[in-house]
Amino acid sequence: IVTARLTEACPINPWQKGFTRAAGYTENLKLLQLLLKNAKREHKEIAVVFMDIAKAFHSVSHQHIVMALRERQVDECVIRLMQNLYDTTYTCIN
């Protein structure tokens, strides 16, 4: 339910493959191969950028996430649930 409500309020770009049920990296790799082949065949330059955003969730403040959800008019119950997930999360190593 939460995922459905968040997806409705904050749609994911169709090019995003991480954290989705999509086929993922294989589609993007095939697209990259096609672009490189075309550039080589047509003797054109091409620029490729790889971004590592593995720590993206650690670098965005929780307050900013809550503000963004409110701006998108996400139901307040869902926002409180998200806040509780952030506020009550901890790690215990035995």
Backbone bond lengths (Angstrom), bond angles and torsions (degrees), N, CA, C in turn:
res aa  C-N    CA-C-N  psi(-1)  N-CA   C-N-CA  omega(-1)  CA-C   N-CA-C  phi
1 I - - - 1.453 - - 1.519 109.92 -
2 V 1.327 115.71 -45.79 1.469 120.00 -179.41 1.522 109.87 -62.09
3 T 1.332 116.58 -45.54 1.463 120.16 179.82 1.520 110.88 -59.81
4 A 1.316 117.08 -44.03 1.466 120.66 -179.79 1.517 110.97 -61.90
5 R 1.317 117.07 -43.42 1.472 120.15 -179.50 1.518 112.13 -67.89
6 L 1.336 117.09 -40.25 1.461 119.92 178.76 1.526 110.94 -68.68
7 T 1.328 117.33 -39.02 1.457 120.88 179.52 1.518 110.90 -64.58
8 E 1.319 116.07 -37.50 1.464 119.97 177.99 1.526 111.02 -66.40
9 A 1.326 116.97 -42.48 1.468 121.39 -177.61 1.523 112.23 -78.43
10 C 1.333 117.47 -32.53 1.462 122.72 -175.94 1.526 109.07 -130.28
11 P 1.338 117.89 77.17 1.463 119.75 -177.20 1.529 112.00 -60.20
12 I 1.328 115.44 144.83 1.461 121.91 -179.99 1.521 108.68 -91.29
13 N 1.323 115.59 135.92 1.461 120.83 176.96 1.518 109.19 -59.70
14 P 1.343 118.26 133.71 1.466 120.09 -177.81 1.526 113.97 -61.05
15 W 1.326 118.72 -19.19 1.472 120.90 178.42 1.517 111.86 -79.65
16 Q 1.334 117.61 -16.68 1.464 119.95 -179.69 1.514 109.12 -72.56
17 K 1.307 116.83 129.65 1.459 121.02 -179.14 1.519 112.11 -113.43
18 G 1.327 117.76 -25.05 1.456 120.16 178.82 1.512 111.26 -72.08
19 F 1.314 116.57 146.16 1.458 123.84 176.78 1.523 112.89 60.92
20 T 1.324 117.26 29.23 1.463 121.50 176.79 1.520 108.54 -131.31
21 R 1.338 115.77 169.92 1.461 120.11 177.94 1.525 111.25 -89.41
22 A 1.310 117.48 8.19 1.464 122.17 -178.24 1.524 110.59 -67.35
23 A 1.335 114.88 166.73 1.467 121.11 179.65 1.522 111.04 -54.79
24 G 1.313 116.72 -30.65 1.452 120.61 172.76 1.509 115.06 89.34
25 Y 1.307 113.87 -137.70 1.464 120.93 -168.84 1.520 113.66 -63.68
26 T 1.333 119.74 -28.66 1.469 120.06 -175.93 1.522 111.42 -62.05
27 E 1.311 116.69 -40.74 1.470 119.82 178.54 1.522 110.60 -63.10
28 N 1.328 116.69 -43.51 1.465 120.16 179.29 1.523 111.81 -67.12
29 L 1.341 117.88 -36.60 1.467 120.17 177.74 1.527 111.14 -65.76
30 K 1.311 116.53 -40.72 1.470 119.54 178.43 1.528 110.52 -64.79
31 L 1.324 116.78 -39.83 1.458 120.82 177.15 1.524 110.43 -62.85
32 L 1.326 117.10 -43.89 1.463 121.28 178.34 1.528 111.08 -61.52
33 Q 1.331 117.09 -44.11 1.468 120.62 178.11 1.525 110.66 -60.02
34 L 1.320 117.11 -42.92 1.460 121.19 179.41 1.531 111.29 -62.63
35 L 1.315 116.66 -43.96 1.462 120.81 179.22 1.530 111.11 -62.87
36 L 1.338 116.30 -43.49 1.462 119.86 179.89 1.529 111.74 -65.47
37 K 1.329 116.81 -41.58 1.472 120.36 178.13 1.524 111.19 -61.91
38 N 1.335 116.11 -44.98 1.468 119.99 179.95 1.522 111.54 -63.26
39 A 1.332 116.93 -42.88 1.467 120.49 179.19 1.527 110.53 -62.94
40 K 1.326 116.61 -41.05 1.466 120.20 179.72 1.532 110.75 -67.30
41 R 1.320 116.06 -44.61 1.464 120.24 -178.24 1.534 111.54 -63.87
42 E 1.340 116.28 -37.34 1.462 120.58 -177.91 1.526 112.43 -93.87
43 H 1.332 117.12 6.45 1.471 123.17 179.49 1.533 111.08 53.36
44 K 1.327 115.46 46.15 1.466 121.30 178.21 1.520 109.42 -112.73
45 E 1.335 114.32 150.19 1.458 119.23 175.95 1.523 109.12 -76.68
46 I 1.313 115.04 151.81 1.459 120.18 177.14 1.527 107.90 -142.99
47 A 1.299 116.06 143.66 1.462 121.63 177.43 1.527 108.22 -116.90
48 V 1.320 116.35 136.24 1.459 122.19 -179.35 1.520 107.90 -126.35
49 V 1.314 116.49 134.95 1.458 121.62 179.21 1.523 108.54 -124.20
50 F 1.322 116.24 130.77 1.460 121.66 174.23 1.522 107.57 -111.52
51 M 1.307 116.14 130.29 1.466 120.14 -179.68 1.522 109.29 -116.63
52 D 1.302 115.90 131.71 1.461 121.29 176.43 1.519 107.47 -103.93
53 I 1.314 115.72 107.62 1.468 119.32 -179.55 1.526 110.29 -114.91
54 A 1.321 114.87 35.86 1.465 120.67 -177.05 1.522 112.09 -57.89
55 K 1.306 118.20 -32.43 1.463 120.96 -178.07 1.527 112.18 -102.37
56 A 1.313 117.41 23.74 1.468 120.67 -176.43 1.517 111.75 -58.68
57 F 1.315 117.87 -40.40 1.461 119.62 -177.65 1.520 111.81 -68.86
58 H 1.330 116.80 -25.22 1.463 119.85 178.96 1.527 111.64 -79.62
59 S 1.328 117.33 -19.22 1.458 119.56 -175.04 1.527 113.32 -98.75
60 V 1.326 117.70 -8.48 1.467 120.90 178.20 1.522 107.75 -101.08
61 S 1.331 115.98 126.93 1.463 118.58 -178.25 1.518 110.52 -67.87
62 H 1.310 114.99 145.76 1.462 120.09 179.93 1.526 110.95 -63.51
63 Q 1.326 116.94 -33.97 1.470 120.44 177.39 1.523 110.96 -62.14
64 H 1.324 116.46 -39.21 1.458 120.56 179.63 1.528 110.70 -65.15
65 I 1.317 116.45 -40.16 1.466 120.58 178.21 1.516 110.04 -62.18
66 V 1.328 117.05 -44.94 1.467 121.22 179.44 1.530 110.33 -63.21
67 M 1.328 117.27 -42.53 1.469 120.43 177.60 1.524 111.07 -59.96
68 A 1.330 116.77 -43.18 1.461 121.03 -179.61 1.520 110.84 -64.51
69 L 1.321 116.80 -39.82 1.469 119.75 178.00 1.526 110.85 -64.52
70 R 1.316 116.95 -39.93 1.472 119.85 178.36 1.529 111.09 -66.52
71 E 1.340 116.85 -40.24 1.466 120.31 177.49 1.522 111.11 -60.20
72 R 1.320 116.27 -33.64 1.472 120.80 -179.63 1.525 111.52 -87.82
73 Q 1.319 115.78 6.81 1.460 123.21 175.71 1.526 113.29 59.14
74 V 1.341 114.69 40.73 1.456 120.07 174.08 1.524 107.42 -71.30
75 D 1.318 115.96 143.04 1.463 121.96 -179.48 1.526 110.36 -52.45
76 E 1.307 116.76 135.70 1.467 122.17 -176.10 1.532 111.92 -60.41
77 C 1.326 118.10 -31.24 1.475 120.81 177.22 1.526 110.41 -63.29
78 V 1.313 116.79 -40.31 1.463 121.14 178.88 1.525 109.78 -68.00
79 I 1.323 116.60 -40.53 1.471 120.39 178.68 1.522 109.98 -62.25
80 R 1.326 117.77 -44.69 1.464 120.30 178.57 1.528 111.22 -63.15
81 L 1.320 116.45 -37.67 1.464 120.21 176.99 1.525 110.15 -61.59
82 M 1.329 116.95 -45.01 1.460 120.74 178.55 1.530 110.62 -62.15
83 Q 1.332 116.87 -42.50 1.465 120.21 178.83 1.528 110.21 -61.30
84 N 1.318 116.84 -41.71 1.465 120.22 179.42 1.521 111.06 -64.90
85 L 1.327 116.97 -37.07 1.462 119.83 177.88 1.524 110.71 -61.95
86 Y 1.331 116.49 -40.30 1.462 120.47 179.73 1.522 111.40 -74.27
87 D 1.321 116.89 -42.07 1.465 120.71 -174.11 1.525 113.24 -72.55
88 T 1.317 117.60 -29.60 1.468 119.96 -173.67 1.522 113.34 -105.63
89 T 1.319 117.23 12.17 1.462 120.54 -179.23 1.529 109.80 -88.49
90 Y 1.317 115.22 131.47 1.459 119.69 176.36 1.519 108.69 -152.01
91 T 1.305 115.62 164.86 1.460 121.46 178.96 1.510 108.62 -120.22
92 C 1.337 115.79 136.60 1.449 120.93 178.33 1.529 107.64 -125.92
93 I 1.306 116.81 121.53 1.461 121.83 -180.00 1.521 108.29 -108.84
94 N 1.320 115.84 120.37 1.481 120.52 179.35 1.513 109.65 -97.41
